[in-house]
Amino acid sequence: MPDRTPYVAANWKMHKTVAEAAEFVDALLPQIAATQSDVVICPPFTALGAVVERRYGTAVKVAAQNMHEEGSGAFTGEVSASMLVELGVEAVVLGHSERRQLFGESDEGLARKVAAALAAGLEPILCVGESEEARDAGQTDAVLEHQLEADLAEVNADDFGRLVIAYEPIWAIGTGRTATPEQAQETIAFIRDALRMRGGAGETVRILYGGSVKPGNAAELMAQPDIDGALVGGASLDPADFAAIVKAT
């Protein structure tokens, strides 16, 4: 089995002012100084610069929570990949279920965003996942296979190793429910197989679990052979909680 470096990302969503973001980073860094995992903080757009500045000299990376697929243009309220790169941002979350559900993100649009991120040198953290209805209907594999096929339509298989995939069961986001380690492992193993079938780097691409990850369940989830880390929501807002999850990888 390839040696995949664990990857833990803090998705703050629409939380934290610039001052709060700076305070968080200052509190977090001493607690994770010894980690060998890749640690990524995903602040809101307004706090990206502050987090980039605060993390200089450390191994912590910074990701945006979204971007537009075009390099420039009449797209009021949007931000391009080159703007993120100029700030010192290294990665970008794409296709989070909240973006899909609340803001109408389509697989076709995401395919363009993933390609644009890679072209700009950003690391896409592509989110995929099924609803509770789809899982109950036995459609989890079909939903995930469709999302992967559509969202990666403009990516060469040779570039799959530059991606990070985050499996986030929609029914476990912000609900307090968590997929069992066995459920998460089974589904993430399917995602890895689906990447292999497309000729991609199924063995080397890192696949995260996202869905109510907390200090109390992180170690058991991360112990699964195909789970390479976590995309953490609510628990990432507290530096001590997030540090505990990082230490569990």
C-alpha positions in Angstrom: 0.0 0.0 0.0 1.4 3.5 -0.9 2.4 5.7 2.0 -0.3 8.4 1.8 0.4 11.3 4.2 -2.7 12.0 6.4 -4.6 15.2 5.5 -6.8 17.1 7.9 -8.7 20.2 6.7 -10.6 22.7 8.8 -13.6 24.0 7.0 -14.8 27.1 8.9 -17.7 27.8 6.6 -19.1 31.3 7.3 -17.4 31.7 10.7 -14.6 33.8 12.1 -13.7 37.5 11.6 -10.1 38.4 10.6 -9.2 38.9 14.3 -10.8 35.6 15.3 -9.0 33.8 12.5 -5.6 35.2 13.6 -6.3 34.2 17.2 -7.2 30.7 16.2 -4.0 30.1 14.2 -1.9 31.5 17.0 -3.6 29.1 19.4 -3.4 26.1 17.1 0.2 26.1 15.8 1.9 25.2 19.1 -0.5 22.3 19.6 0.3 20.7 16.2 4.0 21.6 15.9 5.0 17.9 16.0 2.4 16.6 13.5 3.5 14.8 10.3 0.1 15.2 8.7 -0.8 17.8 6.1 -2.9 20.4 7.9 -5.1 22.8 5.9 -7.2 25.7 7.1 -10.2 26.8 5.0 -11.3 30.3 6.2 -13.9 32.6 4.6 -12.5 34.8 1.9 -12.1 37.8 4.2 -9.8 35.9 6.5 -7.6 34.2 3.9 -4.9 36.8 4.0 -4.7 36.8 7.8 -4.4 33.0 8.0 -1.8 32.9 5.2 0.3 35.5 7.0 0.0 33.8 10.4 1.0 30.4 9.2 4.2 31.5 7.4 7.2 29.4 8.5 5.0 26.4 9.3 3.7 23.4 7.3 0.1 24.5 7.5 -1.6 25.1 4.2 -4.5 27.5 3.4 -7.5 26.7 1.2 -10.4 28.8 0.0 -13.9 27.5 0.3 -14.9 28.1 -3.3 -13.7 29.9 -6.6 -15.0 30.7 -10.0 -13.9 28.8 -13.0 -13.1 31.8 -15.2 -9.9 33.8 -14.8 -11.6 37.1 -14.9 -14.8 38.7 -16.1 -18.2 40.3 -15.2 -18.9 37.9 -12.3 -19.9 40.1 -9.4 -19.1 38.6 -6.0 -16.8 35.9 -7.4 -13.1 35.2 -6.9 -10.7 33.5 -9.4 -8.0 31.0 -9.0 -5.3 33.5 -9.8 -6.6 35.8 -7.1 -6.3 33.0 -4.6 -2.8 32.1 -5.7 -1.7 35.8 -5.4 -2.8 35.6 -1.7 -0.6 32.6 -1.1 -3.5 30.1 -1.0 -2.5 26.6 -2.0 -5.9 24.7 -2.2 -9.6 25.2 -2.7 -12.7 23.3 -1.5 -15.0 22.5 -4.5 -18.4 21.0 -4.5 -19.2 21.0 -0.8 -22.8 19.7 -0.3 -23.9 23.1 1.0 -22.6 24.7 -2.3 -24.5 22.1 -4.3 -27.7 22.3 -2.2 -28.0 25.9 -1.3 -26.3 27.6 -4.2 -27.1 25.3 -7.1 -23.6 24.1 -7.9 -23.8 21.7 -10.8 -21.5 18.9 -11.8 -20.8 20.5 -15.1 -19.7 23.7 -13.4 -17.6 21.8 -10.9 -15.8 20.0 -13.8 -14.7 23.4 -15.1 -13.7 24.6 -11.6 -11.6 21.5 -10.9 -9.8 21.9 -14.2 -9.2 25.7 -13.6 -7.9 25.0 -10.1 -5.4 22.4 -11.3 -4.3 24.7 -14.2 -3.6 27.5 -11.6 -1.5 25.1 -9.4 -4.2 24.9 -6.7 -5.0 21.6 -5.0 -8.7 20.9 -5.4 -10.4 19.3 -2.4 -13.4 17.8 -4.3 -16.4 16.9 -2.2 -18.8 14.1 -3.1 -21.5 12.5 -1.1 -25.1 11.1 -1.1 -28.3 12.2 0.6 -30.1 10.1 3.2 -32.7 9.3 0.7 -30.1 8.0 -1.8 -28.4 5.9 0.9 -31.7 4.4 2.1 -32.6 3.6 -1.5 -29.3 1.7 -2.0 -28.1 4.4 -4.5 -24.9 5.5 -2.8 -22.5 3.9 -5.3 -24.5 5.2 -8.3 -24.6 8.8 -6.9 -20.9 8.8 -6.1 -19.9 7.2 -9.5 -21.9 9.9 -11.3 -20.4 12.7 -9.3 -16.8 11.5 -9.9 -17.4 10.9 -13.6 -19.0 14.3 -14.1 -16.8 16.4 -11.8 -13.5 14.9 -13.1 -14.6 15.0 -16.8 -12.0 17.6 -17.7 -9.2 16.1 -15.7 -6.6 13.8 -17.2 -6.2 10.5 -15.3 -2.5 11.3 -14.9 -3.5 14.4 -12.8 -5.8 12.5 -10.3 -2.8 12.3 -7.9 -3.0 16.1 -7.6 -6.5 15.9 -6.2 -7.9 15.4 -2.7 -11.3 13.8 -2.5 -13.6 14.4 0.5 -16.5 11.9 1.0 -19.1 13.7 2.9 -22.4 11.9 3.5 -25.0 14.7 3.4 -27.0 13.1 6.1 -24.0 13.4 8.5 -23.1 17.0 8.0 -24.0 19.3 10.9 -26.5 16.7 12.2 -24.4 15.1 14.9 -24.8 11.8 13.1 -21.6 10.1 11.8 -21.2 7.2 9.4 -19.8 4.3 11.3 -16.1 3.6 10.6 -17.2 0.5 8.6 -19.7 2.5 6.5 -17.1 5.2 5.8 -14.4 2.7 4.9 -16.7 0.8 2.6 -17.8 3.9 0.7 -14.3 5.4 0.5 -12.9 2.1 -0.8 -15.6 2.2 -3.5 -14.4 5.8 -4.4 -10.9 4.5 -4.7 -11.9 1.7 -6.9 -13.9 4.1 -9.1 -10.8 6.2 -9.6 -8.8 3.1 -10.5 -11.5 2.1 -13.1 -11.1 5.5 -14.7 -7.4 5.0 -15.0 -6.5 7.3 -12.2 -4.2 7.2 -9.2 -6.5 5.2 -7.0 -3.7 4.1 -4.7 -2.1 7.5 -4.2 -5.0 9.9 -4.2 -5.9 10.9 -0.6 -9.6 10.4 0.3 -11.0 12.1 3.4 -14.1 11.6 5.5 -16.2 14.6 6.3 -19.4 14.4 8.4 -19.5 15.4 12.1 -15.9 14.4 12.7 -15.0 15.1 16.4 -12.1 14.4 18.7 -14.1 11.5 20.1 -14.5 9.6 16.8 -11.6 10.8 14.8 -9.1 8.1 15.7 -11.5 5.2 14.9 -12.3 6.7 11.6 -8.7 7.5 10.7 -7.7 3.9 11.6 -9.6 2.6 8.5 -7.2 1.6 5.7 -8.7 3.7 3.0 -9.5 6.8 5.0 -6.6 9.3 4.7 -7.9 12.1 6.8 -10.8 14.4 7.5 -12.7 17.4 6.3 -13.8 18.9 9.6 -16.7 21.3 10.0 -18.0 22.3 13.4 -15.2 20.8 15.5 -12.6 22.8 13.5 -13.8 26.1 15.0 -12.1 25.3 18.3 -8.3 25.1 18.1 -8.1 22.5 20.9 -10.7 20.3 19.3 -9.1 20.6 15.9 -5.7 19.9 17.3 -7.0 16.7 18.9 -8.3 15.5 15.5 -5.0 16.3 13.9 -3.2 14.3 16.6 -5.6 11.4 16.0 -4.4 10.9 12.4 
